[in-house]
Amino acid sequence: MKYIIFFLMIYLTIPSLYAQGGGSVGASDARSTAMGKTYTVTSRGVYAIGKNPANLMLSKDGTVQFATLLPIPNINLRSGTDFITINDFNYFFGGVEENGVKKGRYFDDDDKERLNNIFEGGGFFVTDAEAILLSATYKNSDDIGAFGFSISDRFAFKFNIPEQLINLGLEGNPVGSIYNFDDADIKGWWLRDYSLTYARSLNEIKPDNFKNLFAGISFKLVHGFAYIGTEYVNSKLETGQGNVLSATGNVLAYSAFSEAFAIKYGFDSTGNDKESSIGPFPTPAGKGFGIDLGFAAVLDDAFSFGLAITDIGSISWTENAAKFSSNNAVVLTDITNAEQRDSLVNSITGDGEYINNFSSPLSTALRLGVAFQLDKSNMVSDFLGSLLITLDYNQGFNNQPRNSTVPRVSLGFEWKPVNWSAIRTGFSFGGKDAFGWAFGLGFDVGVLEMNFATSDLQYLLSLNSAKRVAVSFGSRWIF
């Protein structure tokens, strides 16, 4: 189907493209990425939008920040899998060379077992990218508060491969075999957020033993340009005596695309040819509204805490909205019969039809964090530079793109041996990626700060065993 091909083409090509943080596992700004995607307390200024709006109050009074496409655009990119390495991919799908000619590899029993082991439990492909197009914040004072505005784009796509789909490809369909595809899942979207943020002091109600208490809120107008998502897949394929195939399909999926993509569904028989006209401001396929809520508490110069719930809301998709559904059983007695084959495919993938609209939730997530500034504590008397240690807990409330209901815990460190440079590292555990070792550098030249990071340093150190590539870089102006 053309809409699936569209997302797959972007997935395959996006690592070579030059393309803030929704969800519990998605990409983040370069500073936070370098600390293991740890940000609930430590994000500041323009980087606080989308993570914890209350953190706008942690800047100095009178501070203005800007993030634009210059001098270094704020871009965050992550792409890869959770199961297959580059070395494995080249072995199984890169072919073999014989007499200077590349040919396909024929799997022996050991190869089949090895591939089965790789796909044991299924696996997923994921790509998410984010770009801050324009962002600005201003911290006035505790009495008046802080203000922020941001426009950012988020692209995300994930495809969960059913474990038994690989078994079907390796084993064929021997008599008596039953293959279940319930763990199949496809979700992807391209969103643009327009955010307005306000934060202020709550010191009039803070506990006596706390130095400061702040609260913040962001209101988001969300434009969606493309969406594809499965609600559920309950399908299986069974081979009986005489190689009779029977399929049971119970599928529900939705999609919507901006008119700029000129998508034509396979079920659309109007015959109208469309021409794509993708530009920087395509017409939305859906619109929605979201809210971020956040709190930040400062105990003393060393300890601070944060809590936020982000992306509370949903999107209503109306343009080229389609539903794909199936709930039937099909028996295939003659595999050469095209009509029977088509019925089998439709039973598993579902029949499509236009609908007026459907809705999808945003990647709602809970964030908790604590930060400790070692050099400002009474634990040390003389420390070279400054050292920030921070711990986060992120919990997604759904499995939308960039989100996961599997909790994620991260631990981050930022060491500044001198005021103008920072060395950062961190570790992330849980979520869809299971583990990540992050690293990055930051440079502050007065009014300009530049940051560079990766959330998967372990793969850069051993490229043949790499499963993902992740890079983050960006800059912001501070006055």
Secondary structure, DSSP 4 states (H G I P E B T S, - for coil): -HHHHHHHHHHHHGGGS-----SSSS---HHHHHTTS--TTT--GGGTTTT-GGGGGGSPTT-EEEE-SSSS-EEEEEEEESS--HHHHHHHHS-EEETTEEEPPPP-HHHHHHHHHHTTT-EEEEEEEEEEEEEEEEEEETTTEEEEEEEEEEEEEEEEEPHHHHHHHHH---TT-EEE-TT-EEEEEEEEEEEEEEEEE-GGGS-TT-SEEEEEEEEEEEEEEEEEEEEEE--EEEE-GGG-EEEEEEEEEEEEE-GGG----TT--S---------SSPPPSEEEEEEEEEEEEE-SSSEEEEEEEEEEEEEEE-TT-EEEEEEEEEEES-TT-HHHHHHHHHHHH-EEEE-S-EEEE---EEEEEEEEEGGGSTT-SS-SSEEEEEEEEEEESS-STT--SS-EEEEEEEEEEETTEEEEEEEEEETTTEEEEEEEEEEE-SSEEEEEEES-HHHHSSGGG--EEEEEEEEEEE-
